[in-house]
Amino acid sequence: MLSTSLRIFFSDLGNSFKDLVPIVAVVVFFQSVIVRSMPENIISIIVGLLIVAVGLALFMRGLELGIFPIGESLAIDFAKKGSLFWLLLFSFAIGFSTTVAEPALIAIAQKAAAISTGKIDALFLRMTVAFSVGFAIALGVFRILTGHPIHYYMIIGYILVVGITFFAPKEIVGLAYDSGGVTTSTVTVPLVAALGIGLASSIKGRNPAIDGFGLIAFASLTPMIFVQLYGIAVYAFAAENAPLAFTVIEEAVRETVEQKANFDPSDTLWDLVAVVKDILPILLVVLFFQYLVIKKPIVYPYKITVGIILVILGLYAFILGLEMGLFPIGETIAFQLTAMKNSILIYLFGFLIGFSTTMAEPALLAIAIKAQEISEGRINQTILRISVATGVAIGIALGAYRIVVGDQIHYYIVGGYILVIVMTYFAPRYIIPIAYDSGGVTTSTVTVPLVAALGLGLAQNIDGRDPLIDGFGLIAFASLFPMITVMGYGTYAHYVAEKTVY
């Protein structure tokens, strides 16, 4: 058994190294050819990237042993129990508890509070987003139970997002769109996916590939609605604050770049504590419902425990390695490029860093594995990840262009959603939920800090741009365009398959 586990681990480790190659290539190219200076802490960067690979391999092994089984087991037990109330309450609790402590959301909320001179309250914004995600997961579970096609809900949701946008203050629009992209954490995505697939597998007449996916899409959609409504209320009733001094804006932007610029080994213990704090709400919710509601012990508790420990250690190593290797150099390059004011280089960096970091996203890898597994090979996990990464790359490059030229974000987002709605009618049914989910798994541990640095850096360094209005929004682009590219991939693959048959 040990030899089998080691063989699987080393196979995962090899795949992790392959996933990191694009990131290393992009960083080396821009650092040596464009910026033309080698970083001083080159050894730390190399060691950091090695730790990232080990962490990613441990994380994936932990998912297979712990998170996936417990999520699917809970779904099956709830289906057998037959209590709609407890199932929906569990779904809400998972969504709320995991989102309210999401580090990416905390970072975005704090930036928004600083740049808006206190009009936007960081804690209330987090609570608004967390409530909306809890509501979204519960609504998504209700959809699986009823068997409704997902695109009915999503199209209505997009119409609401677009409609509210025309009434929301311009200062809140980019932030609201970004909120939809930072709600699904690296651990939440696999658990929620397992919950949906397990539920669809245990209900007669449901197809796991068609009905099981989609919960993450709901969790990315509802925050955009709730945050815009929050913004309308805030800007309608809040007192007018004094104009924000440029030095305060500059300080808020530079914090994005400099907060991890110098790796401090003494912080490693706190990083581990932070990872445990992120996962603890999930475990408490799961244990509460498992033992006090379902009243049934966990099957294979030793295996599940080992899996959860591997997830914690893997995620900790992953984040530690990023802090040592990728974040300092990646954020510095992003900020230096925006200061150089060379638009073509900015678009190229946005495209390449979007593609390369998405290929290494643990949440995307988890979803791709599940998609290939339950689609019986119709969806290839590698091609799916490439399709998603291409969408992110296009989205970030186009989002950077939007900031450079000064266009308003909702023109692009509205156009994108219209295209998504149109493509929904042509795409095969099995790809639609996965395409919608793809928008929520692309902006997680790796991508958010680099994208935030690029967007805020651009808004600061270009005359006439407002960091609050223009600096946010890149994450929204990175969440929107993967839906388009994945449905495009599914439509093309379906066409080729039918052509081959006939």
URVENUR-V676589 format. One line per field, one symbol per residue. ss: DSSP state (2 for helix, 1 for strand, 0 for the rest). phi: phi as a letter, one per 20 degrees, with the letter a starting at -180 (. if undefined). psi: psi as a letter, one per 30 degrees, with the letter a starting at -180 (. if undefined). A space follows every 50 residues. Layout:
ss=???
phi=???
psi=???
//
This chain:
ss=02222222222222222222222222222222220000000222222222 22222222222222222222222222222220022222222222222222 00222222222222200000022222222222222222222222220002 22222222222222200002222222222000000222222222222222 22000002222200222222222222222222222220000000022222 22222222000000222222222222222222222222222220000000 22222222222222222222222202222222222222220022222222 22222222200222222222222200000022222222222222222222 22222000222222222222222200002222222222000000002222 22222222222000002222200222222222222222222222222222 20
phi=.ffffffffffffffffffegffffffffffeeefmbeffeffffffgff fgffffffffffffedfgfffffffffffffmdfgffffffffffffeef dfgffgfffffffffelnfeeffffffffffffgfffffffgfffenfff ffffffffffgfffgfdffffdffffffgfededffefgfffffffffff fedfnddgfeefepfffffeefgffffffffffffedfffefgffffffg ffffggeefcfdfdgfefffffffffffeggffffffgffeddflbfffl fffffgfffffffffffffgffffdegffffffgffffffldfffffffg fffffffffdfffffffffffffeelnfdeffffffffffffffffffff ffffenfffffffffffffffffgfdffgfeffffffgfededcgefgff ffffffffffedgnddgfeefepfffffeffgffffffffffffffffff fe
psi=eeeeeeeeeeeeeeeeeeffeeeeeeeeeeeeeeehkkkeheeeeeeeee eeeeeeeeeeeeeeeeeeeeeeeeeeeeeeegjeeeeeeeeeeeeeefef gjeeeeeeeeeeeefghfejkeeeeeeeeeeeeeeeeeeeeeeeefgkke feeeeeeeeeeeeeeffkkfffeeeeeeeffgfjleeeeeeeeeeeeeee ffkkfkjeeefelfeeeeffeeeeeeeeeeeeeefefkkkllkkkeeeee eeefeeeffgejkjfffeeeeeeeeeeefeeeeeeeeeeeffeehklkkh eeeeeeeeeeeeeeeeeeeeeeeeeeeeeeeeeeeeeeffhjeeeeeeee eeeeeeeefgkeeeeeeeeeeeefghffjkeeeeeeeeeeeeeeeeeeee eeeefglkefeeeeeeeeeeeefeffkkeffeeeeeeeffgfibeeeeee eeeeeeeeeefkkgkkeeefelfeeeeffefeeeeeeeeeeeeeeeeeee e.
//
